[in-house]
Amino acid sequence: FIDPLNGKPYYYVQSTSDTLFKIDEHFRYFGITIVDLGCCRVIEHLQHGTPVFVGCIFTSASKMDPYIQQLPNEYNFTSRN
């Protein structure tokens, strides 16, 4: 994925329990937190809790593009300007 804080691609080959540790504090700006359950970490949305898919879309498409305009209706989320 592309790290939204610095715009650089993030590659990680091995899976460990500390994968999300370094970026935990930065997630608060997106309205999500990382909950440490001991055996793993879980992404939790502050408004919706844990049973949601959390993701960010970064694109160079115009906000007026018909496909971008349709996203909030199609996926039932609120776009932030």
N, C-alpha and C positions, 0 to 999 in steps of 0.2 A: 504494500500500500504506500501511498504518498503521505509522509508526515505533514499534517496541516500546519505545524508550528514553524517548520523551516523549509517546506517544499521539496525536501529530498526523499528519494525512494528508501523504503525500509525493507531490508531483506533479513529473514531469520530462518536458518536451516534447521536448527535443533529446537525442540520444545522443552522448556524448563518452567519451573514454577515462578521464576522471576522475570518472565518475558514482559509483563505489563508494569513491573515495579518502577522502572525509570520514567515512565510517562504518566504515572498515576495522578500527580498534582495537576497536570495540564488538562486532564479530562474534565475537571470541574467547569471549565469555560464552555464546554459543550453540554452541560446539564447532566453529566453522568459521573458516577464514581466507580472505583474498583473495590469490591468487597473481598477481603482475604478470608477464605473459609478454612485455612490451614492446609488442606490437601490441594487446593487450587484457588484461583481468583476468578470472580464473576463480575461482569460488567452490569451495573445497575443504573437504570434511568431514574433520576430523582423524582420525576412526576409520575411515571408509570410502573416503577418497580422492576423486578427481574424478568417477568415473562414477556419481554419484548426484544426484537432485534434492534440493536443500536448500530447506526451507521451514519456516515457523512458523505455527501456528494460534493466533489470539487470538480468544476468544469469551466471551460472557457466559453461555453454557449451563452448567448444573450438571455437575459431574464424574460425577454419577449418571445423567445423561440417557442413555437407551438408545443413541442414535446416537453419542454421545461414547464410551461404553463399547465399542462395536463397532469404532471406528477402529483401535486397535492390532492387532486380529485381522485386519481386512480389508486393511490396508496393511502389515502385518508390521514395525511399529516399536514401540519402547518408549516409553510415556508417562512423562513426568517430573512428579512432584507438586510 
